[in-house]
Amino acid sequence: MTALVVDSSDLMRFILRRILSMRGFDVQEAADALQARSILAHLDAADVVLLDWNPADTEAVQLVADLRRQASFQPLVIIMLAAEPGRREVQEAFEAGANDYLVKPFNSMQISKKLASAGLAA
């Protein structure tokens, strides 16, 4: 299984890479939505994207919406990562096509539960 971690923080990408790798995922990393688009365009397939989301930055939600318009990305599980999502922001993410979200800080057990509920238990 392949996971793409999209976060501007090197530390957050490192933490998520370790958690996902320990669960059997091949992990790709991107620092922003633009880099994520490039990686996804060259991947044969991806199973899950963990995408950092700052409500002030519309690129993450736009990336989700763009992916959902492409048939090849319909099965992709998209989990948004947010520091302090408000109700409006969570609704916006779901309307764009996100499957779920996690509030930072989170732990490996929470990630495992999200992956398992999406059918991605490794």
Buried (B, 14 or more C-beta within 10 A) or exposed (E): BBBBBBBEEEEBBEBBBEBBEEBEBEBBBBBBBEBBBEBBEEEEEBBBBBBBBBBEEEBBBEBBBBBBEEEEBEEBBBBBBBEEBEEEBBEBBBEBBBBBBBEBEBEBEEBBBBBEEBEBEB
